[in-house]
């Protein structure tokens, strides 16, 4: 019996490296990860979800045109609704001669067909500033934050417009998303921020000088604290009991 026991232990020891190699961590491909989206958020964990989109254009004279669009969804939300707040500020300076149109940008037709997150800045002038950014903020709380809708409600198919010395603004909503467009005055350029069909586009074209452009999108998620309940603990214990039949 002792010889057979030692022989079994030797065979087991020899097999350990092979077994360890079998369970070595490997990197998952993008195609495999794509099929796992959303599967690891337990039902009831998401308390609140919100989107904030902001686009502004400031010219060399300090005039600013823009808008902020917000959407907040939580358990008590009956119908998701975007609310738009217009930004209209008068500058205190005057545009210099160098702020006139002085360049051109060609191409870029394929940008309309991109997927995912696309951020583009194309400039043909001097002393410009362009900022495209996407923030994803995840916090934990047991209750959704109290948010009072501000601005004008934006219905599907509706377009809100505004204009001043910096340019013309339009905010539109369709069945698939929201788009903020800015056409700067004096052919200074244009800006587009679009959230639609699972993708985000932030595209700025600068043709003049002394312009300041910002496109910012924030995704805010509030998740409930994961506190084990009696039901979840009993379910885990029941699964462990099933291992007894296998000798564990």
TORZA-259792 format. One record per residue: x negated, y negated, z of N, C-alpha, C in turn. Coordinates in steps of 0.02 Angstrom, whole numbers, plus 50000, padded with zeros to 5 digits. Last residue first. Example, Ala and Ser with C-alpha at 12.3 -4.5 7.8 and 13.67 -1.06 7.14 Angstrom:
BEGIN
493585011250354493165005350357493554999850394493405028450390493855022550390493405016550390
This chain:
BEGIN
507714913049892507384906949918507714904649982508344923649829507814925249876507464919249903509434921249754508824922449717508224923649763510414918249844510494924449807509874926349766510044905449884509924911149928509974917849891510434895549800509764898249790509634904349833511644890749843511644895349786510974898449773511324881549939511554888149961511544893149904511044870449861510494873949893510694880949916512334866649825511874868749772511284872649802512834863049950513134868749914512684871249859512054851849976511964857850017512264863949983512574842949881511874844949877511754851349917513884841549929513764844349862513054846649854513654835650052513934842350051513834845649983513194823150008512744827550045513004834650045514344818049946513754819249905513264823849940515214817250057515394821450000514784823049957514594808050140514674814950163514824819650105513444798050042514074799250077514104806550098512034787750033512304794450028512934795250071512044772649947512084775450014512394782450010511354761849849511494769049846511464771949916512154746249827511654750149862511844757449862512674741749662512844743349731512274747449763511924729449559512074736549572512194737549647512104717249440512134718449512512344725649523511224709749309511584715649332511534716149407511074698449180511074699149253511524704949273510104692249055510564697749070510514699149145509864677348971509764680849034510314686149041509024668748845509564673348860509384677148924508574653748765508504658048824509124662348833507704643148669508214648248663508104653348719507224626548642507254632148690507834636648673506154614548572506704619148561506654624848611505674598648533505654603448587506264607948582504674589448413505294592648434505174597748490503604583148347503844580448410504494583448434504034584648171503554584248227503894581448289504814596148057504544589548073504064589948131505204609248049504944606147988504624599348002505414624548124505224617648137504904614748074506544636748166506154634148110506044626648120506874650648267506784643448264506334641648205507884663148328507514661048269507484653448266508324676948405508134670148424507654667648370509504689748419509084685948373508964679048401509854705748478509784698748497509294695448449511094719048461510454715748449510464708548469512364724848467511814727948503511134724948492513164715648395513034722348369512424725648402512404700448452512934703948417512694710848396511904685048482511964691348519512554695148490510824672748420511414677048407511364683448448510274657048384510264662148436510904666248431509354646548281509904651348285509774656148343508924630448221508844635548273509464639948274507954619948111508574623248133508404628548185507324603648058507304610848064507964613648087507384590448021506854592448067506804599948076508214582847938507874588847911507284590947955508884573348014508304571247974507884577147949509384584248152509464578448107508814577048070509524602148155509234595848179509334590248127510734612848189510414609848130510174602948150510994626948283510814619848288510464617948223512124639448340511744636548285511604629148298512454654048423512344646948434511884644348379513644667148429513074664048394513064656548409514194682948492514194675648497513574672948463515114697648432514624694048471514714686548468516104704448362515504708248380515004704248422517134696248324517304702448359516714706348383516394680348364516724685048319516884691348358516164663348398516254670048424516624674248372515014649448396515554653448367515564660348397514504633348405514524639548444515134643448421513454621248333514064625248327513984631648368512804604748319512834611148354513484614648340511664593648242512344596348246512324603348275510524581548317510754586148266511474588348277510114570648392509654576248384509874581048329511174561648400510584559748361510094565348350512504573948393512234567548417511604566048376513884585348405513364581948366513144575648402514794601048406514574594848437514014591748396516064614048410515544609948377515384603748418516604630748415516564624348449515974620448420517674642248341517034638748335517074632048370518444658548354518434651348367517734648548361518424672148349518604668648288518594661048295518874674048517518614677248457518874673648395518664659048617519034664848594518724667648531517934652148749517794653348678518134659748657518354639548866518404646548845518304647048770517214627348922517804628848881517784636148860516594626549092516594625049021517244627148987516474639949206516354632949190516324632049115517174651049324517044649449253516984641949242516354654549471516904650649444516744648949371515934668949555515754664649498516384661149473515264677649684515834673449667515624668349613514524693649649514474686549667515084682649644515194708849714515024704649656514974697449678514444718249846514994714349819514744710149761513294724349882513904728349887514514724749859511804723449782512284720449829512904724849828510304720649698510724725349733511174721649783509854715749528509874714849601510354719949631508974712549386509354717749420509294716749495508814703249242508784702749315509254707949346507934699749105508384704949131508294705149206507744686948984507664689149054508164694649069506914681248845507454685648867507294688048937506494666748747506384671148804507024675048820505614655048654506114660348651505984665148709505184638848622505174643948675505764648648666504164626948547504724631648538504644637348587503624610848508503634616048560504254620348549502504600948407503144604148421503064609248477501434594148347501654592348414502364594948429501914595148172501424594248226501774592548291502624607448059502484600648082501974600648138503074619748028502704616347975502544609147994503394635548103503294628348109502874625648052504404647848169504034645848109503994638248109504714660848275504574653648275504154652248213505794673748331505404670948276505314663448287506254688948394506084682048413505594679248362507414701448414506984698048365506884690848386507874716748477507714709948496507224707048446508854726648362508524725748427508434718348443508524723648187508884726848241508494725948306508744712548043508344715848095508804718848149509294705147942509434712347943509054716047996508854692347943509564693347958509744700647963507554692747899507674692147971508404693447990507404692547763507504699047795507634698647870507104679447729507784681947717507924688547752505864673647742506234675147803506934677747791505374659647634505454666647652505884667547714504564644347689504904648547639504944655747665504584628147751504484635147768504884639347718503744612347740504284616947720504084624047739503464595547804503274602247782503874606347762503914583647854503244583747826503024590647804505134572347905505004578747874504314578647840504554562048043504934563247982504734569947952503754559048148504274564048160504694565348098502904548848121502634555548113503154560948123503604537648156503574539248085503314546248074504554541948304503994538948268504004540948195506084538348378505704543048338505154539348300506104530948538506264530448467505814535248430506854534748700506314532648655506574531948584507824540148776507644533248790507104530648744509214550448716508524549048734508394541648745510684557548779510394552148740509684550748764511364573848770510984568848807510664563848759512384586448788512334580548745512004574948785512934602548789512394598348814512294592648764514424611548836514034607648788513504603448823514764627448887514654620648912514194617048863515904640548868515384636448837515374629548869516224657348909516364650348924515774646148901516914672648855516354668048855516614661048870517704685848940517794679348907517154675348912518584701148963517944697648958518004691348916519994702349063519784701548993519114697948991519934705149201520474707949159520264707849086518854708849330518924705549265519454709049223518594715649446519214711849444519334708349377517324721149424517904725549431518564721849423516594710049300516584713849362517234717649368515674699549196516124705349199516034708849266515424684149120515364687849183515894693349184514524673749014515024679149017514894683049081514164657748942514124662648996514684667648992513154646548854513724651048850513644656548902512704630048828512604635948871513234640148869511944619748702512524622748735512294628548778511374604048628511334611048646511974613548678510284590348602510914593648586510844601048603509484575348648509534582648656510244584948640508284562848613508974565148607508994572748611506944559448609507214561648673507944563648671506344556948490506614551148525506904552948593506034569348440505484565148463505724559048501507364580148505506944577148452506414572548483507794595648568507644588748585507174585848533508964608148581508494604948534508414597648555509434623648659509374616348659508854614048608510424636748715510034634248659510024626648662510764650748816510674643548813510214641748754511774662948889511404660948830511364653348827512004675349005511944668048998511504666648938513024688249062512584685949009512594678349009513254701049189513354694449161512834692849108514094712349293513654711649236513794704949203514284720849450514394715049408513884714949351514104733749500514604729349531514784723549484513754749949462513724743149435514294738949463514154761849525513554758449549513514751249523515244768449470515364764149527514754760449553514304782549417514934778649414515034774749478512524780349407513104783949433513724779549428511474780549277511824775649319512474778949342510904788749184510644789049252510904783349295511334787049056511524793249090511314793449163510964776248977511534775649021511714781749061510184785548851510394778948874511004779248919509654796748794509764796948866510024790348894509294795448663509884799548677510064799848751508114788448670508704784948644509344788848659507184797848711507404792848759508044789348736507024804548590507304808048647507564803248700506464794648510507094797748489507434801348547505264792048575505784786848575506464789848556504704806248672504734802248612505304797248616503884807548829504474808548788504444803848727502394815248881502724809048861503304810648815502344827149017502224825248947502614818948932501644835349159502054830049130501854828349058501544853249166501184846949162501624841549131502024866049178502414860649207502044854049208501054874249119501724874049090502114868049115499974873049202499924869949136500604869249104500424880849307500324873749318500284870049252500414893449245501044890549266500984882949277499024894849226499474894949168500144891749186498544894749357498354889449311498814889049250499214906849412499374900149434499154894749385498794919549376499324916549335499464909349354497884923349470497644922449402498164918949359498714924949581498224919549580497974918149511499424936449540499774930149551499304924249549498414945949538498764944449476499134937749481498094946149674497594944049625497914942249559499274950849730499064944149746498534941549697499284963949677499824959249659499634952049673498144969149738498174968749665498714963849643498504969049872497954964849850497954963949774499544978649864499694971749884499144966949862498864990149826499364987449780499544980249797498054992049940497754990849874498244987849825498994994050039498584988150043498274986649976499595006150000500005000050000499574993750000
